[in-house]
């Protein structure tokens, strides 16, 4: 199967750079796939799993939390807020983040404290994505 270049970049680092034969991404309008020769595309990404198959046949999954993807004729660039391979995910930290976010959301429903609900929901979504991707 023909390969194309994939680069996954976050503000802190290049999380991946290599040749792949397929890519599946969590687009803002739904999941989509890319194969070599795909038409050019620029779209937003949501929190979810980035999956791809390297040219050598290895299947790779990454937890990403939003960003953009640009599909060119011979290269795909993913600009993500965060990107972690399965082996990089700290499951204990993700579980703690999930618990904190759920506690903050529960506090928001009592009305006793001023809680940024959108921020707590985003934190919960990121933590759940990490946990789903790691399992």
Secondary structure, 3 states (H helix, E strand, C coil): CCCEEEEEECCCCEEEEEEEEEEEEEECCEEEEEECCCCCEEEEEEEEEEEEEECCCCEEEEEEEEEEEEECCCEEEEEECCEEEHHHCCHHHHHHHHHHHHHHHHHHHHCCCCCCHHHHHHHHHHHHHHHHHHC
